[in-house]
């Protein structure tokens, strides 16, 4: 993985019904509203966060 690669992550499902840890993960990723997209660095920490909330987000690799 290159240092300058990014991943686009979009919130597609509301975290209201999710467990609190998943809600905190979504918020830590910078996703505050539905259909908001953020670019995050492509690293192991980001991949782990995406894995934990994969049912709530859509991921696009650049």
PDB file of N, CA, C, O and CB in Angstrom:
ATOM      1  N   UNK A   1       0.841  -1.189   0.000  1.00  0.00           N
ATOM      2  CA  UNK A   1       0.000   0.000   0.000  1.00  0.00           C
ATOM      3  C   UNK A   1       0.885   1.251   0.000  1.00  0.00           C
ATOM      4  O   UNK A   1       1.800   1.391   0.811  1.00  0.00           O
ATOM      5  CB  UNK A   1      -0.956  -0.001   1.226  1.00  0.00           C
ATOM      6  N   UNK A   2       0.588   2.128  -0.910  1.00  0.00           N
ATOM      7  CA  UNK A   2       1.355   3.371  -0.982  1.00  0.00           C
ATOM      8  C   UNK A   2       0.885   4.341   0.101  1.00  0.00           C
ATOM      9  O   UNK A   2      -0.253   4.278   0.565  1.00  0.00           O
ATOM     10  CB  UNK A   2       1.218   4.018  -2.382  1.00  0.00           C
ATOM     11  N   UNK A   3       1.783   5.230   0.487  1.00  0.00           N
ATOM     12  CA  UNK A   3       1.475   6.170   1.573  1.00  0.00           C
ATOM     13  C   UNK A   3       0.418   7.186   1.170  1.00  0.00           C
ATOM     14  O   UNK A   3      -0.291   7.703   2.034  1.00  0.00           O
ATOM     15  CB  UNK A   3       2.734   6.895   2.011  1.00  0.00           C
ATOM     16  N   UNK A   4       0.293   7.486  -0.121  1.00  0.00           N
ATOM     17  CA  UNK A   4      -0.642   8.528  -0.543  1.00  0.00           C
ATOM     18  C   UNK A   4      -1.974   7.976  -1.051  1.00  0.00           C
ATOM     19  O   UNK A   4      -2.795   8.742  -1.556  1.00  0.00           O
ATOM     20  CB  UNK A   4      -0.009   9.369  -1.618  1.00  0.00           C
ATOM     21  N   UNK A   5      -2.208   6.682  -0.933  1.00  0.00           N
ATOM     22  CA  UNK A   5      -3.480   6.116  -1.387  1.00  0.00           C
ATOM     23  C   UNK A   5      -4.584   6.440  -0.389  1.00  0.00           C
ATOM     24  O   UNK A   5      -4.358   6.495   0.820  1.00  0.00           O
ATOM     25  CB  UNK A   5      -3.362   4.586  -1.580  1.00  0.00           C
ATOM     26  N   UNK A   6      -5.776   6.651  -0.922  1.00  0.00           N
ATOM     27  CA  UNK A   6      -6.927   6.941  -0.070  1.00  0.00           C
ATOM     28  C   UNK A   6      -8.091   6.031  -0.439  1.00  0.00           C
ATOM     29  O   UNK A   6      -8.117   5.411  -1.502  1.00  0.00           O
ATOM     30  CB  UNK A   6      -7.340   8.423  -0.193  1.00  0.00           C
ATOM     31  N   UNK A   7      -9.040   5.975   0.467  1.00  0.00           N
ATOM     32  CA  UNK A   7     -10.268   5.205   0.276  1.00  0.00           C
ATOM     33  C   UNK A   7     -11.436   6.153   0.503  1.00  0.00           C
ATOM     34  O   UNK A   7     -11.436   6.922   1.464  1.00  0.00           O
ATOM     35  CB  UNK A   7     -10.338   3.963   1.248  1.00  0.00           C
ATOM     36  N   UNK A   8     -12.436   6.100  -0.383  1.00  0.00           N
ATOM     37  CA  UNK A   8     -13.645   6.886  -0.180  1.00  0.00           C
ATOM     38  C   UNK A   8     -14.656   6.018   0.554  1.00  0.00           C
ATOM     39  O   UNK A   8     -14.984   4.919   0.106  1.00  0.00           O
ATOM     40  CB  UNK A   8     -14.224   7.404  -1.535  1.00  0.00           C
ATOM     41  N   UNK A   9     -15.143   6.514   1.675  1.00  0.00           N
ATOM     42  CA  UNK A   9     -16.102   5.775   2.495  1.00  0.00           C
ATOM     43  C   UNK A   9     -17.374   6.607   2.602  1.00  0.00           C
ATOM     44  O   UNK A   9     -17.321   7.782   2.968  1.00  0.00           O
ATOM     45  CB  UNK A   9     -15.515   5.452   3.916  1.00  0.00           C
ATOM     46  N   UNK A  10     -18.517   6.002   2.284  1.00  0.00           N
ATOM     47  CA  UNK A  10     -19.812   6.676   2.320  1.00  0.00           C
ATOM     48  C   UNK A  10     -20.728   5.962   3.297  1.00  0.00           C
ATOM     49  O   UNK A  10     -20.831   4.735   3.280  1.00  0.00           O
ATOM     50  CB  UNK A  10     -20.450   6.728   0.914  1.00  0.00           C
ATOM     51  N   UNK A  11     -21.395   6.734   4.151  1.00  0.00           N
ATOM     52  CA  UNK A  11     -22.365   6.171   5.089  1.00  0.00           C
ATOM     53  C   UNK A  11     -23.680   5.946   4.352  1.00  0.00           C
ATOM     54  O   UNK A  11     -24.294   6.903   3.880  1.00  0.00           O
ATOM     55  CB  UNK A  11     -22.569   7.108   6.325  1.00  0.00           C
ATOM     56  N   UNK A  12     -24.120   4.689   4.248  1.00  0.00           N
ATOM     57  CA  UNK A  12     -25.332   4.378   3.494  1.00  0.00           C
ATOM     58  C   UNK A  12     -26.466   3.855   4.374  1.00  0.00           C
ATOM     59  O   UNK A  12     -27.604   3.757   3.915  1.00  0.00           O
ATOM     60  CB  UNK A  12     -25.019   3.363   2.427  1.00  0.00           C
ATOM     61  N   UNK A  13     -26.176   3.521   5.624  1.00  0.00           N
ATOM     62  CA  UNK A  13     -27.215   3.030   6.534  1.00  0.00           C
ATOM     63  C   UNK A  13     -27.031   3.723   7.878  1.00  0.00           C
ATOM     64  O   UNK A  13     -25.904   3.923   8.332  1.00  0.00           O
ATOM     65  CB  UNK A  13     -27.154   1.466   6.690  1.00  0.00           C
ATOM     66  N   UNK A  14     -28.119   4.080   8.500  1.00  0.00           N
ATOM     67  CA  UNK A  14     -28.068   4.806   9.761  1.00  0.00           C
ATOM     68  C   UNK A  14     -27.502   3.944  10.889  1.00  0.00           C
ATOM     69  O   UNK A  14     -27.880   2.781  11.033  1.00  0.00           O
ATOM     70  CB  UNK A  14     -29.456   5.302  10.134  1.00  0.00           C
ATOM     71  N   UNK A  15     -26.599   4.510  11.685  1.00  0.00           N
ATOM     72  CA  UNK A  15     -26.049   3.761  12.819  1.00  0.00           C
ATOM     73  C   UNK A  15     -26.912   3.838  14.076  1.00  0.00           C
ATOM     74  O   UNK A  15     -26.468   3.415  15.143  1.00  0.00           O
ATOM     75  CB  UNK A  15     -24.671   4.268  13.136  1.00  0.00           C
ATOM     76  N   UNK A  16     -28.122   4.360  13.980  1.00  0.00           N
ATOM     77  CA  UNK A  16     -28.983   4.514  15.158  1.00  0.00           C
ATOM     78  C   UNK A  16     -29.230   3.166  15.848  1.00  0.00           C
ATOM     79  O   UNK A  16     -29.171   3.085  17.075  1.00  0.00           O
ATOM     80  CB  UNK A  16     -30.326   5.153  14.755  1.00  0.00           C
ATOM     81  N   UNK A  17     -29.501   2.127  15.085  1.00  0.00           N
ATOM     82  CA  UNK A  17     -29.781   0.824  15.668  1.00  0.00           C
ATOM     83  C   UNK A  17     -28.547   0.002  15.969  1.00  0.00           C
ATOM     84  O   UNK A  17     -28.652  -1.094  16.521  1.00  0.00           O
ATOM     85  CB  UNK A  17     -30.660   0.059  14.765  1.00  0.00           C
ATOM     86  N   UNK A  18     -27.382   0.512  15.614  1.00  0.00           N
ATOM     87  CA  UNK A  18     -26.139  -0.237  15.817  1.00  0.00           C
ATOM     88  C   UNK A  18     -25.711  -0.169  17.283  1.00  0.00           C
ATOM     89  O   UNK A  18     -26.182   0.666  18.055  1.00  0.00           O
ATOM     90  CB  UNK A  18     -25.017   0.311  14.904  1.00  0.00           C
ATOM     91  N   UNK A  19     -24.807  -1.073  17.634  1.00  0.00           N
ATOM     92  CA  UNK A  19     -24.301  -1.050  19.008  1.00  0.00           C
ATOM     93  C   UNK A  19     -23.420   0.193  19.206  1.00  0.00           C
ATOM     94  O   UNK A  19     -22.856   0.704  18.239  1.00  0.00           O
ATOM     95  CB  UNK A  19     -23.497  -2.355  19.327  1.00  0.00           C
ATOM     96  N   UNK A  20     -23.298   0.679  20.435  1.00  0.00           N
ATOM     97  CA  UNK A  20     -22.566   1.930  20.692  1.00  0.00           C
ATOM     98  C   UNK A  20     -21.128   1.948  20.156  1.00  0.00           C
ATOM     99  O   UNK A  20     -20.658   2.989  19.697  1.00  0.00           O
ATOM    100  CB  UNK A  20     -22.534   2.188  22.168  1.00  0.00           C
ATOM    101  N   UNK A  21     -20.443   0.836  20.208  1.00  0.00           N
ATOM    102  CA  UNK A  21     -19.069   0.783  19.702  1.00  0.00           C
ATOM    103  C   UNK A  21     -19.028   1.055  18.198  1.00  0.00           C
ATOM    104  O   UNK A  21     -18.116   1.723  17.711  1.00  0.00           O
ATOM    105  CB  UNK A  21     -18.436  -0.586  20.010  1.00  0.00           C
ATOM    106  N   UNK A  22     -20.019   0.535  17.462  1.00  0.00           N
ATOM    107  CA  UNK A  22     -20.079   0.776  16.028  1.00  0.00           C
ATOM    108  C   UNK A  22     -20.443   2.228  15.735  1.00  0.00           C
ATOM    109  O   UNK A  22     -19.917   2.822  14.794  1.00  0.00           O
ATOM    110  CB  UNK A  22     -21.088  -0.166  15.373  1.00  0.00           C
ATOM    111  N   UNK A  23     -21.335   2.797  16.531  1.00  0.00           N
ATOM    112  CA  UNK A  23     -21.677   4.214  16.364  1.00  0.00           C
ATOM    113  C   UNK A  23     -20.448   5.087  16.566  1.00  0.00           C
ATOM    114  O   UNK A  23     -20.231   6.044  15.823  1.00  0.00           O
ATOM    115  CB  UNK A  23     -22.787   4.627  17.348  1.00  0.00           C
ATOM    116  N   UNK A  24     -19.645   4.756  17.574  1.00  0.00           N
ATOM    117  CA  UNK A  24     -18.433   5.523  17.844  1.00  0.00           C
ATOM    118  C   UNK A  24     -17.430   5.379  16.701  1.00  0.00           C
ATOM    119  O   UNK A  24     -16.733   6.337  16.367  1.00  0.00           O
ATOM    120  CB  UNK A  24     -17.798   5.070  19.166  1.00  0.00           C
ATOM    121  N   UNK A  25     -17.352   4.208  16.107  1.00  0.00           N
ATOM    122  CA  UNK A  25     -16.445   3.990  14.981  1.00  0.00           C
ATOM    123  C   UNK A  25     -16.858   4.828  13.783  1.00  0.00           C
ATOM    124  O   UNK A  25     -16.013   5.445  13.135  1.00  0.00           O
ATOM    125  CB  UNK A  25     -16.409   2.510  14.598  1.00  0.00           C
ATOM    126  N   UNK A  26     -18.153   4.855  13.485  1.00  0.00           N
ATOM    127  CA  UNK A  26     -18.655   5.658  12.365  1.00  0.00           C
ATOM    128  C   UNK A  26     -18.341   7.136  12.602  1.00  0.00           C
ATOM    129  O   UNK A  26     -17.916   7.837  11.683  1.00  0.00           O
ATOM    130  CB  UNK A  26     -20.186   5.451  12.179  1.00  0.00           C
ATOM    131  N   UNK A  27     -18.546   7.603  13.813  1.00  0.00           N
ATOM    132  CA  UNK A  27     -18.265   9.001  14.139  1.00  0.00           C
ATOM    133  C   UNK A  27     -16.771   9.299  14.054  1.00  0.00           C
ATOM    134  O   UNK A  27     -16.379  10.371  13.593  1.00  0.00           O
ATOM    135  CB  UNK A  27     -18.788   9.336  15.540  1.00  0.00           C
ATOM    136  N   UNK A  28     -15.939   8.364  14.493  1.00  0.00           N
ATOM    137  CA  UNK A  28     -14.491   8.558  14.446  1.00  0.00           C
ATOM    138  C   UNK A  28     -13.976   8.628  13.007  1.00  0.00           C
ATOM    139  O   UNK A  28     -12.944   9.244  12.739  1.00  0.00           O
ATOM    140  CB  UNK A  28     -13.788   7.430  15.196  1.00  0.00           C
ATOM    141  N   UNK A  29     -14.693   8.000  12.099  1.00  0.00           N
ATOM    142  CA  UNK A  29     -14.316   8.054  10.690  1.00  0.00           C
ATOM    143  C   UNK A  29     -14.720   9.382  10.058  1.00  0.00           C
ATOM    144  O   UNK A  29     -14.335   9.667   8.924  1.00  0.00           O
ATOM    145  CB  UNK A  29     -14.954   6.897   9.928  1.00  0.00           C
ATOM    146  N   UNK A  30     -15.485  10.190  10.771  1.00  0.00           N
ATOM    147  CA  UNK A  30     -15.903  11.484  10.247  1.00  0.00           C
ATOM    148  C   UNK A  30     -17.230  11.449   9.518  1.00  0.00           C
ATOM    149  O   UNK A  30     -17.589  12.401   8.826  1.00  0.00           O
ATOM    150  CB  UNK A  30     -14.862  12.010   9.333  1.00  0.00           C
ATOM    151  N   UNK A  31     -17.960  10.353   9.672  1.00  0.00           N
ATOM    152  CA  UNK A  31     -19.258  10.219   9.003  1.00  0.00           C
ATOM    153  C   UNK A  31     -20.353  10.626   9.979  1.00  0.00           C
ATOM    154  O   UNK A  31     -20.627   9.926  10.954  1.00  0.00           O
ATOM    155  CB  UNK A  31     -19.486   8.756   8.489  1.00  0.00           C
ATOM    156  N   UNK A  32     -20.979  11.777   9.701  1.00  0.00           N
ATOM    157  CA  UNK A  32     -21.971  12.307  10.626  1.00  0.00           C
ATOM    158  C   UNK A  32     -23.392  12.235  10.089  1.00  0.00           C
ATOM    159  O   UNK A  32     -24.344  12.203  10.869  1.00  0.00           O
ATOM    160  CB  UNK A  32     -21.638  13.724  10.962  1.00  0.00           C
ATOM    161  N   UNK A  33     -23.550  12.209   8.772  1.00  0.00           N
ATOM    162  CA  UNK A  33     -24.883  12.166   8.166  1.00  0.00           C
ATOM    163  C   UNK A  33     -24.920  11.098   7.083  1.00  0.00           C
ATOM    164  O   UNK A  33     -23.883  10.708   6.544  1.00  0.00           O
ATOM    165  CB  UNK A  33     -25.270  13.546   7.578  1.00  0.00           C
ATOM    166  N   UNK A  34     -26.117  10.631   6.771  1.00  0.00           N
ATOM    167  CA  UNK A  34     -26.276   9.660   5.697  1.00  0.00           C
ATOM    168  C   UNK A  34     -25.789  10.242   4.380  1.00  0.00           C
ATOM    169  O   UNK A  34     -25.960  11.431   4.109  1.00  0.00           O
ATOM    170  CB  UNK A  34     -27.741   9.221   5.576  1.00  0.00           C
ATOM    171  N   UNK A  35     -25.180   9.388   3.568  1.00  0.00           N
ATOM    172  CA  UNK A  35     -24.673   9.720   2.237  1.00  0.00           C
ATOM    173  C   UNK A  35     -23.520  10.713   2.252  1.00  0.00           C
ATOM    174  O   UNK A  35     -23.174  11.280   1.215  1.00  0.00           O
ATOM    175  CB  UNK A  35     -25.783  10.270   1.402  1.00  0.00           C
ATOM    176  N   UNK A  36     -22.921  10.927   3.424  1.00  0.00           N
ATOM    177  CA  UNK A  36     -21.720  11.754   3.496  1.00  0.00           C
ATOM    178  C   UNK A  36     -20.533  10.872   3.115  1.00  0.00           C
ATOM    179  O   UNK A  36     -20.444   9.719   3.539  1.00  0.00           O
ATOM    180  CB  UNK A  36     -21.533  12.385   4.933  1.00  0.00           C
ATOM    181  N   UNK A  37     -19.630  11.422   2.316  1.00  0.00           N
ATOM    182  CA  UNK A  37     -18.451  10.692   1.871  1.00  0.00           C
ATOM    183  C   UNK A  37     -17.200  11.366   2.412  1.00  0.00           C
ATOM    184  O   UNK A  37     -17.075  12.590   2.361  1.00  0.00           O
ATOM    185  CB  UNK A  37     -18.403  10.609   0.330  1.00  0.00           C
ATOM    186  N   UNK A  38     -16.281  10.571   2.925  1.00  0.00           N
ATOM    187  CA  UNK A  38     -14.996  11.080   3.398  1.00  0.00           C
ATOM    188  C   UNK A  38     -13.882  10.268   2.751  1.00  0.00           C
ATOM    189  O   UNK A  38     -14.052   9.092   2.430  1.00  0.00           O
ATOM    190  CB  UNK A  38     -14.901  11.018   4.954  1.00  0.00           C
ATOM    191  N   UNK A  39     -12.741  10.921   2.568  1.00  0.00           N
ATOM    192  CA  UNK A  39     -11.557  10.219   2.067  1.00  0.00           C
ATOM    193  C   UNK A  39     -10.641   9.950   3.248  1.00  0.00           C
ATOM    194  O   UNK A  39     -10.255  10.865   3.975  1.00  0.00           O
ATOM    195  CB  UNK A  39     -10.819  11.049   0.954  1.00  0.00           C
ATOM    196  N   UNK A  40     -10.298   8.680   3.428  1.00  0.00           N
ATOM    197  CA  UNK A  40      -9.442   8.271   4.534  1.00  0.00           C
ATOM    198  C   UNK A  40      -8.196   7.604   3.976  1.00  0.00           C
ATOM    199  O   UNK A  40      -8.237   7.037   2.884  1.00  0.00           O
ATOM    200  CB  UNK A  40     -10.194   7.317   5.499  1.00  0.00           C
ATOM    201  N   UNK A  41      -7.086   7.661   4.708  1.00  0.00           N
ATOM    202  CA  UNK A  41      -5.871   6.995   4.235  1.00  0.00           C
ATOM    203  C   UNK A  41      -6.064   5.483   4.186  1.00  0.00           C
ATOM    204  O   UNK A  41      -6.742   4.897   5.030  1.00  0.00           O
ATOM    205  CB  UNK A  41      -4.679   7.346   5.137  1.00  0.00           C
ATOM    206  N   UNK A  42      -5.454   4.871   3.182  1.00  0.00           N
ATOM    207  CA  UNK A  42      -5.567   3.424   3.009  1.00  0.00           C
ATOM    208  C   UNK A  42      -4.496   2.746   3.859  1.00  0.00           C
ATOM    209  O   UNK A  42      -3.393   2.474   3.385  1.00  0.00           O
ATOM    210  CB  UNK A  42      -5.426   3.022   1.504  1.00  0.00           C
ATOM    211  N   UNK A  43      -4.834   2.474   5.124  1.00  0.00           N
ATOM    212  CA  UNK A  43      -3.899   1.784   6.013  1.00  0.00           C
ATOM    213  C   UNK A  43      -4.650   0.732   6.827  1.00  0.00           C
ATOM    214  O   UNK A  43      -5.869   0.600   6.718  1.00  0.00           O
ATOM    215  CB  UNK A  43      -3.179   2.793   6.954  1.00  0.00           C
ATOM    216  N   UNK A  44      -3.920   0.004   7.625  1.00  0.00           N
ATOM    217  CA  UNK A  44      -4.517  -1.091   8.390  1.00  0.00           C
ATOM    218  C   UNK A  44      -5.559  -0.614   9.399  1.00  0.00           C
ATOM    219  O   UNK A  44      -6.567  -1.290   9.607  1.00  0.00           O
ATOM    220  CB  UNK A  44      -3.436  -1.858   9.110  1.00  0.00           C
ATOM    221  N   UNK A  45      -5.333   0.527  10.021  1.00  0.00           N
ATOM    222  CA  UNK A  45      -6.288   1.047  11.004  1.00  0.00           C
ATOM    223  C   UNK A  45      -7.622   1.382  10.337  1.00  0.00           C
ATOM    224  O   UNK A  45      -8.686   1.052  10.860  1.00  0.00           O
ATOM    225  CB  UNK A  45      -5.715   2.298  11.705  1.00  0.00           C
ATOM    226  N   UNK A  46      -7.553   2.032   9.190  1.00  0.00           N
ATOM    227  CA  UNK A  46      -8.772   2.385   8.465  1.00  0.00           C
ATOM    228  C   UNK A  46      -9.496   1.130   7.982  1.00  0.00           C
ATOM    229  O   UNK A  46     -10.720   1.036   8.066  1.00  0.00           O
ATOM    230  CB  UNK A  46      -8.443   3.302   7.273  1.00  0.00           C
ATOM    231  N   UNK A  47      -8.732   0.178   7.482  1.00  0.00           N
ATOM    232  CA  UNK A  47      -9.341  -1.076   7.016  1.00  0.00           C
ATOM    233  C   UNK A  47     -10.048  -1.804   8.160  1.00  0.00           C
ATOM    234  O   UNK A  47     -11.113  -2.388   7.958  1.00  0.00           O
ATOM    235  CB  UNK A  47      -8.272  -1.995   6.390  1.00  0.00           C
ATOM    236  N   UNK A  48      -9.471  -1.771   9.342  1.00  0.00           N
ATOM    237  CA  UNK A  48     -10.092  -2.405  10.500  1.00  0.00           C
ATOM    238  C   UNK A  48     -11.391  -1.729  10.891  1.00  0.00           C
ATOM    239  O   UNK A  48     -12.367  -2.393  11.241  1.00  0.00           O
ATOM    240  CB  UNK A  48      -9.141  -2.397  11.671  1.00  0.00           C
ATOM    241  N   UNK A  49     -11.401  -0.389  10.831  1.00  0.00           N
ATOM    242  CA  UNK A  49     -12.620   0.356  11.150  1.00  0.00           C
ATOM    243  C   UNK A  49     -13.719   0.032  10.139  1.00  0.00           C
ATOM    244  O   UNK A  49     -14.879  -0.149  10.509  1.00  0.00           O
ATOM    245  CB  UNK A  49     -12.339   1.876  11.171  1.00  0.00           C
ATOM    246  N   UNK A  50     -13.345  -0.039   8.869  1.00  0.00           N
ATOM    247  CA  UNK A  50     -14.316  -0.356   7.816  1.00  0.00           C
ATOM    248  C   UNK A  50     -14.870  -1.761   8.026  1.00  0.00           C
ATOM    249  O   UNK A  50     -16.068  -1.984   7.856  1.00  0.00           O
ATOM    250  CB  UNK A  50     -13.666  -0.236   6.411  1.00  0.00           C
ATOM    251  N   UNK A  51     -14.016  -2.705   8.392  1.00  0.00           N
ATOM    252  CA  UNK A  51     -14.461  -4.076   8.608  1.00  0.00           C
ATOM    253  C   UNK A  51     -15.510  -4.157   9.705  1.00  0.00           C
ATOM    254  O   UNK A  51     -16.462  -4.930   9.592  1.00  0.00           O
ATOM    255  CB  UNK A  51     -13.279  -4.964   8.955  1.00  0.00           C
ATOM    256  N   UNK A  52     -15.350  -3.366  10.769  1.00  0.00           N
ATOM    257  CA  UNK A  52     -16.276  -3.413  11.897  1.00  0.00           C
ATOM    258  C   UNK A  52     -17.650  -2.836  11.561  1.00  0.00           C
ATOM    259  O   UNK A  52     -18.645  -3.221  12.175  1.00  0.00           O
ATOM    260  CB  UNK A  52     -15.690  -2.667  13.068  1.00  0.00           C
ATOM    261  N   UNK A  53     -17.718  -1.921  10.598  1.00  0.00           N
ATOM    262  CA  UNK A  53     -18.998  -1.290  10.252  1.00  0.00           C
ATOM    263  C   UNK A  53     -19.319  -1.485   8.768  1.00  0.00           C
ATOM    264  O   UNK A  53     -19.966  -0.635   8.156  1.00  0.00           O
ATOM    265  CB  UNK A  53     -18.965   0.216  10.593  1.00  0.00           C
ATOM    266  N   UNK A  54     -18.872  -2.590   8.197  1.00  0.00           N
ATOM    267  CA  UNK A  54     -19.047  -2.818   6.767  1.00  0.00           C
ATOM    268  C   UNK A  54     -20.509  -2.878   6.330  1.00  0.00           C
ATOM    269  O   UNK A  54     -20.808  -2.644   5.159  1.00  0.00           O
ATOM    270  CB  UNK A  54     -18.364  -4.087   6.379  1.00  0.00           C
ATOM    271  N   UNK A  55     -21.414  -3.184   7.243  1.00  0.00           N
ATOM    272  CA  UNK A  55     -22.827  -3.232   6.900  1.00  0.00           C
ATOM    273  C   UNK A  55     -23.461  -1.836   6.861  1.00  0.00           C
ATOM    274  O   UNK A  55     -24.608  -1.689   6.438  1.00  0.00           O
ATOM    275  CB  UNK A  55     -23.566  -4.109   7.894  1.00  0.00           C
ATOM    276  N   UNK A  56     -22.724  -0.816   7.298  1.00  0.00           N
ATOM    277  CA  UNK A  56     -23.246   0.554   7.323  1.00  0.00           C
ATOM    278  C   UNK A  56     -22.631   1.458   6.248  1.00  0.00           C
ATOM    279  O   UNK A  56     -23.150   2.542   5.981  1.00  0.00           O
ATOM    280  CB  UNK A  56     -23.005   1.161   8.685  1.00  0.00           C
ATOM    281  N   UNK A  57     -21.539   1.020   5.638  1.00  0.00           N
ATOM    282  CA  UNK A  57     -20.804   1.898   4.728  1.00  0.00           C
ATOM    283  C   UNK A  57     -20.605   1.264   3.358  1.00  0.00           C
ATOM    284  O   UNK A  57     -20.721   0.052   3.181  1.00  0.00           O
ATOM    285  CB  UNK A  57     -19.457   2.258   5.325  1.00  0.00           C
ATOM    286  N   UNK A  58     -20.298   2.137   2.390  1.00  0.00           N
ATOM    287  CA  UNK A  58     -19.912   1.702   1.042  1.00  0.00           C
ATOM    288  C   UNK A  58     -18.501   2.207   0.821  1.00  0.00           C
ATOM    289  O   UNK A  58     -18.192   3.350   1.157  1.00  0.00           O
ATOM    290  CB  UNK A  58     -20.907   2.240  -0.075  1.00  0.00           C
ATOM    291  N   UNK A  59     -17.641   1.368   0.259  1.00  0.00           N
ATOM    292  CA  UNK A  59     -16.226   1.721   0.100  1.00  0.00           C
ATOM    293  C   UNK A  59     -15.861   1.743  -1.377  1.00  0.00           C
ATOM    294  O   UNK A  59     -16.216   0.839  -2.134  1.00  0.00           O
ATOM    295  CB  UNK A  59     -15.317   0.726   0.865  1.00  0.00           C
ATOM    296  N   UNK A  60     -15.138   2.804  -1.777  1.00  0.00           N
ATOM    297  CA  UNK A  60     -14.606   2.922  -3.125  1.00  0.00           C
ATOM    298  C   UNK A  60     -13.104   3.121  -3.011  1.00  0.00           C
ATOM    299  O   UNK A  60     -12.638   4.028  -2.322  1.00  0.00           O
ATOM    300  CB  UNK A  60     -15.280   4.096  -3.910  1.00  0.00           C
ATOM    301  N   UNK A  61     -12.353   2.267  -3.690  1.00  0.00           N
ATOM    302  CA  UNK A  61     -10.908   2.394  -3.658  1.00  0.00           C
ATOM    303  C   UNK A  61     -10.458   3.234  -4.834  1.00  0.00           C
ATOM    304  O   UNK A  61     -10.981   3.099  -5.940  1.00  0.00           O
ATOM    305  CB  UNK A  61     -10.227   1.012  -3.678  1.00  0.00           C
ATOM    306  N   UNK A  62      -9.473   4.112  -4.591  1.00  0.00           N
ATOM    307  CA  UNK A  62      -8.962   4.969  -5.660  1.00  0.00           C
ATOM    308  C   UNK A  62      -7.795   4.314  -6.346  1.00  0.00           C
ATOM    309  O   UNK A  62      -7.227   4.884  -7.277  1.00  0.00           O
ATOM    310  CB  UNK A  62      -8.552   6.330  -5.118  1.00  0.00           C
TER     311      UNK A  62
END
